[in-house]
Amino acid sequence: MPKDTGARDRPTPYVAVDRLPERVPDADIDGERIAPWIAPGYMESLNELAAAFDLPLRACAQLYGQVTLPANDRGWRFQPALGFIKRH
């Protein structure tokens, strides 16, 4: 039987926080009826999950906080409430 060559078999390139995609400023999405619905924030949720499973924060992030993005020659931008956006 052939070996499964899915995403689980590929090495995972973890990116340091200081190398994350460019963050879209909150002011760029500010509007009268625009508000994030995600509460609490990612880091607060990650800390709670790590505590619940008695994991170091880094290990918890590597298990539960991964995002895989397709290749984009121009890179990506990020906004916590909206997610990842291709840079044009």
DAJO-V438482 format. One record per pair of residues at least 24 apart in sequence whose C-alpha atoms are under 7 Angstrom apart, sorted by the first residue. I is the first residue (numbers start at 1). GAP is how many residues later the second one is. D is the distance in Angstrom with one decimal. If there is no record, write none. Layout:
I_GAP_D / I_GAP_D
//
This chain:
21_55_5.4 / 21_56_5.1 / 21_57_5.9 / 22_54_6.8 / 22_55_4.7 / 22_56_6.0 / 23_54_5.6 / 23_55_4.6 / 23_56_5.6 / 24_53_6.3 / 24_54_5.7 / 24_55_5.1 / 36_45_5.2 / 38_43_6.9
//
